[in-house]
Amino acid sequence: MRDAGSLTPMLTVGLTGGIGSGKSTVSARLAELGAVVIDADVIAREVVQPGTEGLRAVTQRFGAQLVSADGELDRGSLGRVVFGDEPARRDLEAILHPRIAARTRDLMAAAPDDAVVVHDVPLLVEKQMGPAYHLVVVVGADEQTRRERLGRDRGMAPQEARARIAAQATDDERRAAADVWLDNNGSRAALVDAVEALWRERLLPYDRNLRDGTGVERPESVTLAEPDPAWPGQATRIVRRLGHLLGDRARSIDHVGCTSVPGLAARDVVDLQVGVGSLADLDVPEVARRLADGGFLPVAGRVTDRSPDGTPWPKRLLVGCDPGRPVHVHVREVGSPGWVRALRFRDWLRADSAARQEYAALKRRLAADNADPSAYAAGKEPWFEASETRAVAWSRRTGWVQPEAEPAP
């Protein structure tokens, strides 16, 4: 995210893709649309320009023969020196990465207050940088297409193209990191159209929500979505972002609610539970600001869970600003009855297919009869009250033990 002293939240997007994927086309079009693009490759060249400390450090480690007569670093030769040599690669990274990071921070701090910042980083997935951005956009194309492009556009021999691709993250790893996957197996025009739609329909609305302090609530009408295999991956990425924002104040972060139960229809909102030592942790100004800058806003008013006997259990509720992925974050104290119940209810439904089917049928019936969310929620209450006893009985019968709070990612 932007520097900690920033008063204006700024949407930051991590952009990446494998070699030959077409990432540069996406980066260029986003810049034309108005994004401030910070290109990690450009910065990597800047920090080893003639006369820089970076270039002196590189030549001291790898030799002056890598510098041409006009003082320029021969990046191609340097790449061949470190490619496949792990100690040499680590030495090069130790020289370049701190300088690249410092320059990147300077450029982000210098961006206009109304900017959407796109950080173009080839190794974003490999370096596990995703949690630091509001969104990660990955440009993808199959390996055959990428090899053909590398040969056609860069004159790269097939063997070298295969080696370069094999040295990077796999498509599965990139998909796991991607909030947005831009397929580029087709034409350039189709890719540009997809970029423009992303800018118009998600990035600009997300940026407005972030600046205006507007969270994305559940729709006013009840609509159930069929089980989506993408829900767990979406939840995992948000869990990691929250861990990045909260640090050790988050003692646990879990995917809970209906989208956490495979095979269960649900309203298309990802529910997460953050376990804290004290709800007062969220009142610390620095914590509240980091969450708001990161796109997670508190719901105003008194928010509580209700115990089986009607006793209120306090919690905090946050909503996300991303229009493309509604999320509710329930903050409860670790070990509190509400914290335990959310985890036990999830695990019971995952384990008990009959209970899961029963609940799914109830949800579908209520959704068909009640478009109003309040009526829908009220209709589920009797079932929830009865299910608490059943879930507790299941936990005792199976030996389920409430999870120990572990450091958040």
Contacts in CASP RR format, 6 or more apart in sequence:
PFRMAT RR
TARGET T0000
AUTHOR 0000-0000-0000
METHOD contacts of the structure
MODEL  1
MRDAGSLTPMLTVGLTGGIGSGKSTVSARLAELGAVVIDADVIAREVVQP
GTEGLRAVTQRFGAQLVSADGELDRGSLGRVVFGDEPARRDLEAILHPRI
AARTRDLMAAAPDDAVVVHDVPLLVEKQMGPAYHLVVVVGADEQTRRERL
GRDRGMAPQEARARIAAQATDDERRAAADVWLDNNGSRAALVDAVEALWR
ERLLPYDRNLRDGTGVERPESVTLAEPDPAWPGQATRIVRRLGHLLGDRA
RSIDHVGCTSVPGLAARDVVDLQVGVGSLADLDVPEVARRLADGGFLPVA
GRVTDRSPDGTPWPKRLLVGCDPGRPVHVHVREVGSPGWVRALRFRDWLR
ADSAARQEYAALKRRLAADNADPSAYAAGKEPWFEASETRAVAWSRRTGW
VQPEAEPAP
1 10 0 8 1.000
1 12 0 8 1.000
1 132 0 8 1.000
1 133 0 8 1.000
1 134 0 8 1.000
1 245 0 8 1.000
1 290 0 8 1.000
1 293 0 8 1.000
1 294 0 8 1.000
2 9 0 8 1.000
2 10 0 8 1.000
2 12 0 8 1.000
2 108 0 8 1.000
2 109 0 8 1.000
2 111 0 8 1.000
2 117 0 8 1.000
2 293 0 8 1.000
3 105 0 8 1.000
3 108 0 8 1.000
3 109 0 8 1.000
4 290 0 8 1.000
6 109 0 8 1.000
6 293 0 8 1.000
8 113 0 8 1.000
8 211 0 8 1.000
9 210 0 8 1.000
9 211 0 8 1.000
9 213 0 8 1.000
9 292 0 8 1.000
9 293 0 8 1.000
9 294 0 8 1.000
9 295 0 8 1.000
10 108 0 8 1.000
10 111 0 8 1.000
10 113 0 8 1.000
10 115 0 8 1.000
10 116 0 8 1.000
10 117 0 8 1.000
10 210 0 8 1.000
11 116 0 8 1.000
11 117 0 8 1.000
11 134 0 8 1.000
11 135 0 8 1.000
11 203 0 8 1.000
11 206 0 8 1.000
11 207 0 8 1.000
11 210 0 8 1.000
12 108 0 8 1.000
12 117 0 8 1.000
12 118 0 8 1.000
12 119 0 8 1.000
12 132 0 8 1.000
12 133 0 8 1.000
12 134 0 8 1.000
13 35 0 8 1.000
13 116 0 8 1.000
13 117 0 8 1.000
13 118 0 8 1.000
13 119 0 8 1.000
13 133 0 8 1.000
13 134 0 8 1.000
13 135 0 8 1.000
13 136 0 8 1.000
13 137 0 8 1.000
13 203 0 8 1.000
14 118 0 8 1.000
14 119 0 8 1.000
14 120 0 8 1.000
14 121 0 8 1.000
14 124 0 8 1.000
14 129 0 8 1.000
14 130 0 8 1.000
14 133 0 8 1.000
14 135 0 8 1.000
14 136 0 8 1.000
14 137 0 8 1.000
15 23 0 8 1.000
15 26 0 8 1.000
15 27 0 8 1.000
15 30 0 8 1.000
15 118 0 8 1.000
15 119 0 8 1.000
15 120 0 8 1.000
15 121 0 8 1.000
15 124 0 8 1.000
15 136 0 8 1.000
15 137 0 8 1.000
15 138 0 8 1.000
15 139 0 8 1.000
16 23 0 8 1.000
16 120 0 8 1.000
16 121 0 8 1.000
16 122 0 8 1.000
16 123 0 8 1.000
16 124 0 8 1.000
16 125 0 8 1.000
16 136 0 8 1.000
16 137 0 8 1.000
16 138 0 8 1.000
16 139 0 8 1.000
16 174 0 8 1.000
16 177 0 8 1.000
17 23 0 8 1.000
17 122 0 8 1.000
17 124 0 8 1.000
17 125 0 8 1.000
17 138 0 8 1.000
17 139 0 8 1.000
17 140 0 8 1.000
17 174 0 8 1.000
18 122 0 8 1.000
18 139 0 8 1.000
18 140 0 8 1.000
18 146 0 8 1.000
18 165 0 8 1.000
18 168 0 8 1.000
18 169 0 8 1.000
18 174 0 8 1.000
19 122 0 8 1.000
19 146 0 8 1.000
19 150 0 8 1.000
19 164 0 8 1.000
19 165 0 8 1.000
19 168 0 8 1.000
20 141 0 8 1.000
20 146 0 8 1.000
20 149 0 8 1.000
20 150 0 8 1.000
20 153 0 8 1.000
21 139 0 8 1.000
21 140 0 8 1.000
21 141 0 8 1.000
21 146 0 8 1.000
21 184 0 8 1.000
22 139 0 8 1.000
22 140 0 8 1.000
22 141 0 8 1.000
22 149 0 8 1.000
22 184 0 8 1.000
22 191 0 8 1.000
23 120 0 8 1.000
23 122 0 8 1.000
23 139 0 8 1.000
25 139 0 8 1.000
25 184 0 8 1.000
25 188 0 8 1.000
25 191 0 8 1.000
25 192 0 8 1.000
25 195 0 8 1.000
26 137 0 8 1.000
26 139 0 8 1.000
26 182 0 8 1.000
26 191 0 8 1.000
26 195 0 8 1.000
27 37 0 8 1.000
27 39 0 8 1.000
27 118 0 8 1.000
27 120 0 8 1.000
29 192 0 8 1.000
29 195 0 8 1.000
29 196 0 8 1.000
30 37 0 8 1.000
30 118 0 8 1.000
30 195 0 8 1.000
30 199 0 8 1.000
31 37 0 8 1.000
31 118 0 8 1.000
33 195 0 8 1.000
33 196 0 8 1.000
33 199 0 8 1.000
34 116 0 8 1.000
35 115 0 8 1.000
35 116 0 8 1.000
35 117 0 8 1.000
35 118 0 8 1.000
35 199 0 8 1.000
35 203 0 8 1.000
36 111 0 8 1.000
36 112 0 8 1.000
36 115 0 8 1.000
36 116 0 8 1.000
36 117 0 8 1.000
36 118 0 8 1.000
37 118 0 8 1.000
37 120 0 8 1.000
38 104 0 8 1.000
38 107 0 8 1.000
38 108 0 8 1.000
38 117 0 8 1.000
38 118 0 8 1.000
38 119 0 8 1.000
38 120 0 8 1.000
39 120 0 8 1.000
40 100 0 8 1.000
40 104 0 8 1.000
40 119 0 8 1.000
40 120 0 8 1.000
40 121 0 8 1.000
40 122 0 8 1.000
40 123 0 8 1.000
41 120 0 8 1.000
41 122 0 8 1.000
43 100 0 8 1.000
43 103 0 8 1.000
43 104 0 8 1.000
43 107 0 8 1.000
44 96 0 8 1.000
44 100 0 8 1.000
45 75 0 8 1.000
46 52 0 8 1.000
46 103 0 8 1.000
47 54 0 8 1.000
47 96 0 8 1.000
47 99 0 8 1.000
47 100 0 8 1.000
47 103 0 8 1.000
48 54 0 8 1.000
48 55 0 8 1.000
48 58 0 8 1.000
48 73 0 8 1.000
48 75 0 8 1.000
48 96 0 8 1.000
49 55 0 8 1.000
50 70 0 8 1.000
50 71 0 8 1.000
50 72 0 8 1.000
53 99 0 8 1.000
54 95 0 8 1.000
54 96 0 8 1.000
54 99 0 8 1.000
55 67 0 8 1.000
55 73 0 8 1.000
57 95 0 8 1.000
58 66 0 8 1.000
58 73 0 8 1.000
58 78 0 8 1.000
58 92 0 8 1.000
58 95 0 8 1.000
58 96 0 8 1.000
59 66 0 8 1.000
59 67 0 8 1.000
61 91 0 8 1.000
61 92 0 8 1.000
61 95 0 8 1.000
62 78 0 8 1.000
62 81 0 8 1.000
62 88 0 8 1.000
62 92 0 8 1.000
66 73 0 8 1.000
66 74 0 8 1.000
66 77 0 8 1.000
66 78 0 8 1.000
66 81 0 8 1.000
67 73 0 8 1.000
67 74 0 8 1.000
68 74 0 8 1.000
78 92 0 8 1.000
81 88 0 8 1.000
82 88 0 8 1.000
82 89 0 8 1.000
82 92 0 8 1.000
83 89 0 8 1.000
83 163 0 8 1.000
83 167 0 8 1.000
84 167 0 8 1.000
104 119 0 8 1.000
108 117 0 8 1.000
108 119 0 8 1.000
111 117 0 8 1.000
114 211 0 8 1.000
116 203 0 8 1.000
116 204 0 8 1.000
116 207 0 8 1.000
118 137 0 8 1.000
119 133 0 8 1.000
121 127 0 8 1.000
121 129 0 8 1.000
122 168 0 8 1.000
123 168 0 8 1.000
124 130 0 8 1.000
124 136 0 8 1.000
124 177 0 8 1.000
125 138 0 8 1.000
125 169 0 8 1.000
125 173 0 8 1.000
125 174 0 8 1.000
125 177 0 8 1.000
126 168 0 8 1.000
126 169 0 8 1.000
130 136 0 8 1.000
130 177 0 8 1.000
130 237 0 8 1.000
130 240 0 8 1.000
130 241 0 8 1.000
131 237 0 8 1.000
131 240 0 8 1.000
131 241 0 8 1.000
131 243 0 8 1.000
131 244 0 8 1.000
131 409 0 8 1.000
132 244 0 8 1.000
134 206 0 8 1.000
134 210 0 8 1.000
134 241 0 8 1.000
134 294 0 8 1.000
134 295 0 8 1.000
134 322 0 8 1.000
135 179 0 8 1.000
135 180 0 8 1.000
135 202 0 8 1.000
135 203 0 8 1.000
135 206 0 8 1.000
135 322 0 8 1.000
136 177 0 8 1.000
136 178 0 8 1.000
136 179 0 8 1.000
136 180 0 8 1.000
136 237 0 8 1.000
137 178 0 8 1.000
137 179 0 8 1.000
137 180 0 8 1.000
137 182 0 8 1.000
137 198 0 8 1.000
138 174 0 8 1.000
138 175 0 8 1.000
138 177 0 8 1.000
138 178 0 8 1.000
138 180 0 8 1.000
138 181 0 8 1.000
138 182 0 8 1.000
139 182 0 8 1.000
139 184 0 8 1.000
139 191 0 8 1.000
140 171 0 8 1.000
140 174 0 8 1.000
140 181 0 8 1.000
140 182 0 8 1.000
140 183 0 8 1.000
140 184 0 8 1.000
140 185 0 8 1.000
141 149 0 8 1.000
141 183 0 8 1.000
141 184 0 8 1.000
141 185 0 8 1.000
142 171 0 8 1.000
142 185 0 8 1.000
143 165 0 8 1.000
145 184 0 8 1.000
145 185 0 8 1.000
146 161 0 8 1.000
146 165 0 8 1.000
147 158 0 8 1.000
147 161 0 8 1.000
147 162 0 8 1.000
147 165 0 8 1.000
150 156 0 8 1.000
150 161 0 8 1.000
150 164 0 8 1.000
151 157 0 8 1.000
151 158 0 8 1.000
151 161 0 8 1.000
156 164 0 8 1.000
174 181 0 8 1.000
175 181 0 8 1.000
176 233 0 8 1.000
176 236 0 8 1.000
177 237 0 8 1.000
179 234 0 8 1.000
179 237 0 8 1.000
179 325 0 8 1.000
180 198 0 8 1.000
180 202 0 8 1.000
182 191 0 8 1.000
182 194 0 8 1.000
182 195 0 8 1.000
182 198 0 8 1.000
183 194 0 8 1.000
184 191 0 8 1.000
201 323 0 8 1.000
202 322 0 8 1.000
202 323 0 8 1.000
202 324 0 8 1.000
205 323 0 8 1.000
206 321 0 8 1.000
206 322 0 8 1.000
206 323 0 8 1.000
206 324 0 8 1.000
208 214 0 8 1.000
209 215 0 8 1.000
209 216 0 8 1.000
209 295 0 8 1.000
209 321 0 8 1.000
209 322 0 8 1.000
209 323 0 8 1.000
210 293 0 8 1.000
210 294 0 8 1.000
210 295 0 8 1.000
210 321 0 8 1.000
213 292 0 8 1.000
213 297 0 8 1.000
213 321 0 8 1.000
214 297 0 8 1.000
214 321 0 8 1.000
215 297 0 8 1.000
215 319 0 8 1.000
215 320 0 8 1.000
215 321 0 8 1.000
216 319 0 8 1.000
216 320 0 8 1.000
216 321 0 8 1.000
216 322 0 8 1.000
216 323 0 8 1.000
216 324 0 8 1.000
216 326 0 8 1.000
216 327 0 8 1.000
217 319 0 8 1.000
217 326 0 8 1.000
218 267 0 8 1.000
218 269 0 8 1.000
218 326 0 8 1.000
218 328 0 8 1.000
218 373 0 8 1.000
219 267 0 8 1.000
220 373 0 8 1.000
221 371 0 8 1.000
221 372 0 8 1.000
221 373 0 8 1.000
222 267 0 8 1.000
222 366 0 8 1.000
222 367 0 8 1.000
222 370 0 8 1.000
222 371 0 8 1.000
222 372 0 8 1.000
222 373 0 8 1.000
222 376 0 8 1.000
223 267 0 8 1.000
223 268 0 8 1.000
223 367 0 8 1.000
224 265 0 8 1.000
224 266 0 8 1.000
224 267 0 8 1.000
224 363 0 8 1.000
224 364 0 8 1.000
224 367 0 8 1.000
225 265 0 8 1.000
225 266 0 8 1.000
225 267 0 8 1.000
225 268 0 8 1.000
226 265 0 8 1.000
227 262 0 8 1.000
227 263 0 8 1.000
227 264 0 8 1.000
227 265 0 8 1.000
227 266 0 8 1.000
228 259 0 8 1.000
228 268 0 8 1.000
231 259 0 8 1.000
231 260 0 8 1.000
231 266 0 8 1.000
231 270 0 8 1.000
232 255 0 8 1.000
232 260 0 8 1.000
234 270 0 8 1.000
234 325 0 8 1.000
235 255 0 8 1.000
235 259 0 8 1.000
235 260 0 8 1.000
235 270 0 8 1.000
235 272 0 8 1.000
236 255 0 8 1.000
238 270 0 8 1.000
238 272 0 8 1.000
238 325 0 8 1.000
238 327 0 8 1.000
239 253 0 8 1.000
239 254 0 8 1.000
239 255 0 8 1.000
239 272 0 8 1.000
239 408 0 8 1.000
239 409 0 8 1.000
240 409 0 8 1.000
241 294 0 8 1.000
242 250 0 8 1.000
242 253 0 8 1.000
242 272 0 8 1.000
242 274 0 8 1.000
242 296 0 8 1.000
242 329 0 8 1.000
242 408 0 8 1.000
243 250 0 8 1.000
243 253 0 8 1.000
243 408 0 8 1.000
243 409 0 8 1.000
245 290 0 8 1.000
245 291 0 8 1.000
245 294 0 8 1.000
245 296 0 8 1.000
246 253 0 8 1.000
246 274 0 8 1.000
246 287 0 8 1.000
246 290 0 8 1.000
246 291 0 8 1.000
246 408 0 8 1.000
247 408 0 8 1.000
248 407 0 8 1.000
248 408 0 8 1.000
249 276 0 8 1.000
249 277 0 8 1.000
249 281 0 8 1.000
249 284 0 8 1.000
249 287 0 8 1.000
250 274 0 8 1.000
250 275 0 8 1.000
250 276 0 8 1.000
250 408 0 8 1.000
251 275 0 8 1.000
251 276 0 8 1.000
251 277 0 8 1.000
251 334 0 8 1.000
251 405 0 8 1.000
251 406 0 8 1.000
251 407 0 8 1.000
251 408 0 8 1.000
252 273 0 8 1.000
252 274 0 8 1.000
252 275 0 8 1.000
252 334 0 8 1.000
252 403 0 8 1.000
252 405 0 8 1.000
252 406 0 8 1.000
252 408 0 8 1.000
253 272 0 8 1.000
253 273 0 8 1.000
253 274 0 8 1.000
253 275 0 8 1.000
253 408 0 8 1.000
253 409 0 8 1.000
254 260 0 8 1.000
254 272 0 8 1.000
254 273 0 8 1.000
254 342 0 8 1.000
254 343 0 8 1.000
254 346 0 8 1.000
254 403 0 8 1.000
255 270 0 8 1.000
255 271 0 8 1.000
255 272 0 8 1.000
256 271 0 8 1.000
256 272 0 8 1.000
256 273 0 8 1.000
256 330 0 8 1.000
256 342 0 8 1.000
256 343 0 8 1.000
256 345 0 8 1.000
256 346 0 8 1.000
257 266 0 8 1.000
257 271 0 8 1.000
257 342 0 8 1.000
257 345 0 8 1.000
257 346 0 8 1.000
258 264 0 8 1.000
258 265 0 8 1.000
258 266 0 8 1.000
258 267 0 8 1.000
258 271 0 8 1.000
258 363 0 8 1.000
259 266 0 8 1.000
259 268 0 8 1.000
259 269 0 8 1.000
259 270 0 8 1.000
259 271 0 8 1.000
260 271 0 8 1.000
260 346 0 8 1.000
260 350 0 8 1.000
261 346 0 8 1.000
261 349 0 8 1.000
261 350 0 8 1.000
261 356 0 8 1.000
262 350 0 8 1.000
263 356 0 8 1.000
263 360 0 8 1.000
264 349 0 8 1.000
264 356 0 8 1.000
264 359 0 8 1.000
264 360 0 8 1.000
265 360 0 8 1.000
265 363 0 8 1.000
265 364 0 8 1.000
266 363 0 8 1.000
268 326 0 8 1.000
269 326 0 8 1.000
269 327 0 8 1.000
269 328 0 8 1.000
270 325 0 8 1.000
270 326 0 8 1.000
270 327 0 8 1.000
270 328 0 8 1.000
271 327 0 8 1.000
271 328 0 8 1.000
271 329 0 8 1.000
271 330 0 8 1.000
272 327 0 8 1.000
272 328 0 8 1.000
272 329 0 8 1.000
272 330 0 8 1.000
273 329 0 8 1.000
273 330 0 8 1.000
273 331 0 8 1.000
273 332 0 8 1.000
273 339 0 8 1.000
273 342 0 8 1.000
273 343 0 8 1.000
274 329 0 8 1.000
274 330 0 8 1.000
274 331 0 8 1.000
274 332 0 8 1.000
274 408 0 8 1.000
275 331 0 8 1.000
275 332 0 8 1.000
275 333 0 8 1.000
275 334 0 8 1.000
275 339 0 8 1.000
275 405 0 8 1.000
276 282 0 8 1.000
276 331 0 8 1.000
276 332 0 8 1.000
276 333 0 8 1.000
276 334 0 8 1.000
277 333 0 8 1.000
277 334 0 8 1.000
278 333 0 8 1.000
279 314 0 8 1.000
279 315 0 8 1.000
279 316 0 8 1.000
279 331 0 8 1.000
279 332 0 8 1.000
279 333 0 8 1.000
281 287 0 8 1.000
282 288 0 8 1.000
282 291 0 8 1.000
282 298 0 8 1.000
282 316 0 8 1.000
282 331 0 8 1.000
288 298 0 8 1.000
291 297 0 8 1.000
291 298 0 8 1.000
291 318 0 8 1.000
294 321 0 8 1.000
295 320 0 8 1.000
295 321 0 8 1.000
295 322 0 8 1.000
296 318 0 8 1.000
296 319 0 8 1.000
296 320 0 8 1.000
296 321 0 8 1.000
296 327 0 8 1.000
296 329 0 8 1.000
297 318 0 8 1.000
297 319 0 8 1.000
297 320 0 8 1.000
297 321 0 8 1.000
298 316 0 8 1.000
298 317 0 8 1.000
298 318 0 8 1.000
299 316 0 8 1.000
299 317 0 8 1.000
299 318 0 8 1.000
299 319 0 8 1.000
303 314 0 8 1.000
303 315 0 8 1.000
303 316 0 8 1.000
303 317 0 8 1.000
304 312 0 8 1.000
304 313 0 8 1.000
304 314 0 8 1.000
304 315 0 8 1.000
305 312 0 8 1.000
305 313 0 8 1.000
305 314 0 8 1.000
305 315 0 8 1.000
305 332 0 8 1.000
305 338 0 8 1.000
305 341 0 8 1.000
306 312 0 8 1.000
306 313 0 8 1.000
307 313 0 8 1.000
307 337 0 8 1.000
308 385 0 8 1.000
308 388 0 8 1.000
313 332 0 8 1.000
313 336 0 8 1.000
313 337 0 8 1.000
313 338 0 8 1.000
315 330 0 8 1.000
315 331 0 8 1.000
315 332 0 8 1.000
315 338 0 8 1.000
316 330 0 8 1.000
316 331 0 8 1.000
317 328 0 8 1.000
317 329 0 8 1.000
317 330 0 8 1.000
317 331 0 8 1.000
318 328 0 8 1.000
318 329 0 8 1.000
318 331 0 8 1.000
319 326 0 8 1.000
319 327 0 8 1.000
319 328 0 8 1.000
319 329 0 8 1.000
320 326 0 8 1.000
320 327 0 8 1.000
320 328 0 8 1.000
320 329 0 8 1.000
330 342 0 8 1.000
332 338 0 8 1.000
332 339 0 8 1.000
332 342 0 8 1.000
333 339 0 8 1.000
334 405 0 8 1.000
335 402 0 8 1.000
335 405 0 8 1.000
340 402 0 8 1.000
341 388 0 8 1.000
341 391 0 8 1.000
343 402 0 8 1.000
343 403 0 8 1.000
344 391 0 8 1.000
344 392 0 8 1.000
344 395 0 8 1.000
344 400 0 8 1.000
344 402 0 8 1.000
345 387 0 8 1.000
345 391 0 8 1.000
347 395 0 8 1.000
347 400 0 8 1.000
348 355 0 8 1.000
348 387 0 8 1.000
348 390 0 8 1.000
348 391 0 8 1.000
348 394 0 8 1.000
348 395 0 8 1.000
348 400 0 8 1.000
349 355 0 8 1.000
349 356 0 8 1.000
349 359 0 8 1.000
350 356 0 8 1.000
351 394 0 8 1.000
351 398 0 8 1.000
352 394 0 8 1.000
355 387 0 8 1.000
355 390 0 8 1.000
359 383 0 8 1.000
359 387 0 8 1.000
362 380 0 8 1.000
362 383 0 8 1.000
363 380 0 8 1.000
366 375 0 8 1.000
366 376 0 8 1.000
366 379 0 8 1.000
366 380 0 8 1.000
367 376 0 8 1.000
370 376 0 8 1.000
370 379 0 8 1.000
394 400 0 8 1.000
END
